[in-house]
Amino acid sequence: MPMPLIDRIALTQFAKQILTRAGMETDKADTTAAVLVEGDMIGHETHGVSLLNWYVEALEDGSLAKSGSYEVVNDRGAAFVWEGKSLPGAWLLTKAIEQACERVGDHGVVTAAIRNCHHTCALSAFMRQVTDRGLIVQLSVSHPAASRVAPYGGTKPLLTPNPMAAGFPTSKDPILIDVSASITTTTMTQNLAKAGKKFPEAWAFTAAGEPTDDPREVTERGGTMMPLGGQLKGHKGFGLGLIVELLGQGLSGKGRANTPSGVFSQSAFLQVIDPAFFAGLDAFTAQSDFLASACRSNPPAPWNDGPVRMPGESAARKRRLALEEGVPVGDAAWQKLCKHAEILGLPIPDVAA
């Protein structure tokens, strides 16, 4: 069955109302709702409005702060560090990106680290607000209180998938890269395990270090997700994971060395770059346009069922379709949201025909 389609504005307002009724301050609910809906629009449905059910629970148990502001730990203009105080990750990252974009015209490069964020949503959902200004953005996040991925050659979970994203302007759609340092993600692993399904390939290790396609070896039996590169080349994913952890945790001063297990506390690193301080925006887009065109015109491999696509191309297509026809929301997630709305006394948006 096709997923329900909801008008973007109506869905954003609906998500905001759920969050505010659950106690979140209006400005934070505004931003969080917008980022979640953007996640659904670009095809990251596991990091879209389906997260509202968890966010409401987190607001109720206090693990997600309802109000307040961040604490400035250090600020040198071109670099700053914030203590997030368990505030919504979408709000913290958006505020930090806005500040970085405001300052980058004076500094050329602005770098920030944020510690103790609550969930930061889909990293790709933050890219366009930067690339639409003709700027470059890098963003990465780790979770020092959780362990899902063993260091390469080990068997005990230590790291998290550690997603990293980057956005680059072109004269048309931006190039948006969003990958993890592990082969798969925590959410996909948990969803497949709940459904009793297998990974497409051996994407995990058992607790004894043997390759497996069974996600329950990770969720129930002490196994680990494989780093990017798998059993043979996993040192590459391991290295990328270390970069993410050390930039976010090391520069913010909050990481595995001083974060108690069992809490939800993400550490983030972001950087905004202004091409005008280098060879110029026109010079940059001349290169990004040429590279994108050269990649797309590359002869497709036999196993590829279409032309070569650039990272972010599918997201841009889905986004345009969502703006025209409505935002797709998974049926199970939509039913849960409707139940929350009934409990909170909220009107339910219409579903597109």
N, C-alpha and C positions, 0 to 999 in steps of 0.2 A: 504493500500500500504506500502511496506517496505521503510524505510527511506534511503535517499541517503547515500552511503558509500564513504568516501574520504580518500585517503592515509594519514597517520598521518603526515608525513614530509611535504607533499604538503599542507595539511590543516593548519598546524602550520605556514608555510611560508605565506600562504594566509592571515591568521589572523594578522600576524605581519605587512604585507604590508598595510592592511586596517588601522591599528593603526598608522603606521608611516606616511602614506599619510594624516591622519587626524591631524597630528602634534605631536604625542607622540615620545619622545626620543627613539632611537633604543634599548638601553639596557632594558628600561622599556617595550617596545613593545615585545621584545624577550621573556621576562619572563611572561608577561601577556598572550601572545598567547599560550605559553607552558602550563600554568596552566589551561586556558580555554579548551584547547584540552584534557588535562588529565581529566577534569571534564566530558566531553562527553564520553571519553573512559571508565570511570568507572560507567557510567549510570546516571550521574547528568545532564541531558540535559537542565534543567532549569538554570543551572549555567555553561553552556559551551559556545560555540562560538555564541549561540543565543544572548548573552549579548553584543556582538560587536555593535549591532545596537544602544543600549542605550549608550555604551561607546563613540561611535562617536558623538552622540548628546551632551554628557557631556563634551567632549573635545571642542566642538564648543561653548558651552555656558559658559565654564570656570569653571564649578563645579568639573571637573576632571583636575588636574594639568598636563600639558604636559611635564614639565621638572623640573630639580632641584633635590635636595636631602633632606633627613630628617634632623632635628635638634636633636642633642643629648641633652636631658634634664638632664639626670643623668647616670653615668656609674660607677659601683663598681666592674666590672669584672664578678662576678657571677650573677649580676642583672643589667639591663639597661632599660632606658625609652627613647622613641623617640617621637618627634612631627612629624607627618606624612605629614603635609602641603597639604592635599588633593591629595597626589600622589597615583598612582595605588596601591590598596590593595594587589594585587598579588605580585607586586615587593617588597613592604615593608615587607610583611610576609616572602617572600623567602629570602630577605637579612637578616632579623632578625633570621630566622631559621639557615641560613648558619653561622652567627656569633655565635649563641648559640652552634651549633655543633662543631665549631672550639675551643670553650672555655671549653666545657664540660669535655674534657679529663683532664683539670687542676682542675676543680671545682666539678665534679660529678653531680651537678645540676645547670643549668643556667635558669634564669627566666627573662622574658621581658614583658613590657607593651608598647603598641603603641597607641597614640591618634591621632585623626583627619586623619584616613585612608579613602580613597575612597573604593569602593566595594571590598570585600576580596574573592569573588568567593566561590567555594565549599571547605569546610575545609578538606574534605577527599583527595582532590587533592594535599595537601601538605604532607601527611603522609609518603609516600614511600621514599621520599628523606631522611627521618630520620631513619625509620625502616630498610632500606637496609644497614645502617651503624651499625646495632645492637644496636640502641638507642631507647628510649621511648620518645614519644612526646605527649603533651597535648596542645590544642588550643581552644580558645573560643572567640566569637565576639558579641558585642551588638551595637545598634544604638541609642545613647542617644537623638537624635533630632527627633525620631519617636516614635509613640505609637500605639500598636496593641493589647496588652493583658492586661486586668485589673488584679490588684492584687486579689488573691483568696478571694472571698466574696464581691468584689467590682463590679462596673458596668462601670466605666470610663476607657478607654484604657490608659495605662501608659507604660508598658514594651514592648519590641520587642520579637520575638520568641527565640532570644538568643541561637544560635547553639553552641554546644560544641563537640569536637572531640578528640579522643585519638588513638594512634597507638602503637602496641606492637609487637616486633619481635618474630617470631617462627623459626624453622628450615626450614619452607616452606613459604607459604603466610603469611603476617602479619595479625594480628587481628586489624581491623580498625573499630572504633565506631564513628558514626556521627549522633547525635540526636539533637533535639531542646527541649527547655523547654515548648513549646506549642504543642498541639496535631497536628496541621498542620502548614504550613508555609505561609508567606505573598504571595509568588509567586503562590502557589497552590490556595489560596483563590482568588486572582485576576484573575487567568486563568479560574477557574470554574465560577466566576461571569460573566466574559466576554462571556463565552460560554453558559450562562443561565442554568448551571447545578447545582446540589446539592452536598453537602458533603455526603459521605457514611452513616454517622451517624450525630447526633447533636454534631458538633465540635465547635460550637460558641454560644455566647449569644447575644440576642437582646440588644438594648440600655437600656431596662427595666430589664435586667438580666434573661430573659427566655431562656432556651436552644433552639437552632435552627439548622437546617441543610441547611439553605439558606446563602451562602457566601455573598450575596448582603446586608444582615443585617450588615455585617462588612464593606464592601466597600462603601456602599451608605447611611446607616442609623444609623451610630454611635455605632454599636455593637462591640463586641470584640471576638477574638479567645480564645478558652478555653486553660488554662494551661494544661500541661501534667497531666493526672489523671482525667481530666474532672470535672463534677459538684460535684461528691462525694469525689474524692481524689486529687483535683487540688492543694491542699496545697503543694503537692510534687513538681509539676512543678513550682509553684510559688517560692518555696525555691531554686530550681535549677536556675531559672531565676535571682534571687537575687545574687546568687554566681557569675554568669557570669558577671552581671553588676558591682558588687563591685570589682571584680578582675581586669577587664579591665578598667573601668572608675575610680575607686578609686585609683588604683596604678598608673595610667597614669596621674591623676590629671585633666582629662577632661571628664565630664559626664553630667548628667541631670541638675546638679546645675549650670553649666556655659556653656551650649551649646544652642544656640538659635534654636528654632524650624524652620523647613522648609529647613534646610541645610542637605546635605548628609555628615555625619561624623561618621565613625565607630571607636569603641575602641576595642582593641585586647589584649588578654593575652596569652602568650605562655610559655611553659616550656619543656626543654629537659633534660632527665635523662640518665646517663650512668650506666648500670647495673654492669660494672666493678668496680665501687666504692662501690658496695654492696656485694652480694654473688658471683657476676661474671655473665658474659653473658651466659655461659654454664648452670649454675645453674638456671638462669632465663628461658632460652628456654626449659629446662627440665620440668619446671612447666607449661609454656605456651603451650608446645606441649601436655603434659598430659591432661591439662584442655580442650584444643580444641578437642582432641580425645574423652574424656569422654562426652563432650557435643554432639558431632556428633553421638556417639553410643547410646545416650539416646533414649528409645523407643518413636516413634512419637505419638503425640496425634491424635485422630480420625479426627479432622478438618484439620490436617496438611497433605498436599498432597505429602510429601516427607520426607526425613530424616532431622534432625535438622541441620541448617546451622549456621556457625559462622559469626559474623559481619565482613564484608569485603570479604566474600567468593564469593558472587555474583559479586562484583566489580572486583575481581581478574579474574574471568572467563570472564567477559565482556571485560576487558582490554586485555587479551590474544587474544580474538577473534578480537578485533579492530586492534591489531598489525598485525594479519594475513590477515584480510579481508578488513580493512578500518574502519574509525571512522564514526559511524552513526550520522547524523545531521537531525533534524526535517525538513520536506519539506518546511513548511512556513518560518522557520528561514533561510533555505538555499536560498530560493527565494529572501528574503530581502537582504541577504549578496551579492547575485549576482547583485542586483540592485545597492548596494553601490559600488561594484567593477566596474560596468559600469560607474558610475558617476566619480569615482576616476581614471578611465583609467587603471584598473588592469586586468590581465588575470585571467580567472576562472579555477580552477583546474578541472581535469577530474573526473567524477563520476564513481565508479566501476560498472562493468556490473552486 
